[in-house]
Amino acid sequence: MHPLVELAKQAIEAYITEKKIIKAPEILTSEMKQKAGVFVSLKKHGELRGCIGTFSPTCGNAAEEIIRNAIEAAASDPRFSPVKKEELNDLVISVDVLSEPLPSPSIKELDAKRFGIIVKSGHRRGLLLPDLEGVETPEDQIEICRRKGGIGASEPVEIFKFEVRRYK
């Protein structure tokens, strides 16, 4: 198991079993030291069970970001009930570390398998990670992001693209 995924797993287990928030390891890998947006996704039997993340860094380093988002994905994703102790062994965890989002003035620059996107209109925004099952085109991504952000189909938007390093 990759160290980033192991950290997310430890954070979830400590929180679910003891309501304890672990500290970042004293010795950080190079990936843990960087500042980046991070998403933690949980699946159970192939189905999404939780996914929470940040598109830009909110903590001092990626390790702290992973701990925070792993706990949120397990305990506070509004789409799901909190993960129960009995479910811990059934979870498959992935950690996505995001690159800095860049403006994408043309849909031709997008690729649903390679780039995630952020669609923004005023203060509303929707984000979608890349290479998701059932999302084949940039148009699919934009439509989903609009829905997630509460942005109407005819409202003007800014589109940003980013890449992820996905760890499983």
Summary of the structure (lengths in Angstrom):
residues: 168
radius of gyration: 16.1
end to end distance: 7.0
largest distance: 49.3
contacts: 513
relative contact order: 0.18
helix: 33%
strand: 26%
